[in-house]
Amino acid sequence: MGLYIAVQLDIAEGYKEYLYWIEDDPMCGDLGCLDVPATALRLRDVATLAMVPGEVVPERVTGEITTPWELGEALVCPDAPHEPALVDHLATPGRFVVGLANAKVGYLYPKCAHAPAAIGSQIHGGGPDAAMAFMSGLASLLDAVNKAHGAGSSSHGDVSTAAGNRWTGV
């Protein structure tokens, strides 16, 4: 919600031209869709870099998501399904996740931990559906890079990259 307001008020410069609405699009939230860039880079079988356009909390990378039940009534969606873990899509021994790359969309909290009344920093993000949109899109990009490179091969081919932007919901 915070990012949407900043875009509408032209406080977040450079995003307004990327805001749009598509009826019945599951990746668009109630406030519309916002395209932002994401990049995945694989360096042979040595390392993979995933560039996240926000600040991703560690459990989004490792998949070790737990619902913070101690927040009680402040939790908005405690039974929400967990978003994809990036570690499941990083197919090389060297794994790097770079935050705030290409854009600054705020914090990406798991939806099951969405409790902006209790965790004030959550107002500085795309909302409860943002993490699923971002992480699903980035997982798809990583899968495309792995497929293009031939994940698990001992090939010494060139660097494989992928970039996309039609996967974020506000």
RAGIDA-V464295 format. One record per backbone hydrogen bond with DSSP energy under -1.0 kcal/mol. CO is the residue of the C=O (numbers start at 0). NH is the residue of the N-H. If there is no record, write none. Layout:
BEGIN
<<CO/NH> <CO/NH>>
END
This chain:
BEGIN
<<0/4> <1/5> <2/6> <3/7> <4/8> <5/10> <5/11> <6/9> <10/12> <11/14> <14/17> <15/18> <17/34> <19/32> <21/24> <24/27> <28/31> <31/28> <31/169> <32/19> <37/163> <38/50> <39/161> <40/48> <41/159> <42/45> <42/46> <45/93> <46/42> <47/95> <48/40> <49/97> <51/100> <52/104> <53/99> <54/107> <56/59> <57/60> <57/61> <58/62> <59/85> <60/86> <62/64> <66/68> <67/70> <68/71> <70/73> <71/74> <76/79> <84/87> <85/88> <93/47> <95/49> <97/51> <105/54> <107/56> <109/112> <110/113> <113/75> <114/117> <114/118> <118/121> <119/122> <120/123> <123/106> <124/2> <126/129> <128/132> <129/133> <130/134> <131/135> <132/136> <133/137> <134/138> <135/139> <136/140> <137/141> <138/142> <139/143> <140/144> <141/145> <142/146> <143/147> <144/148> <145/149> <145/150> <149/152> <159/41> <161/39> <163/37> <164/166> <167/33>>
END
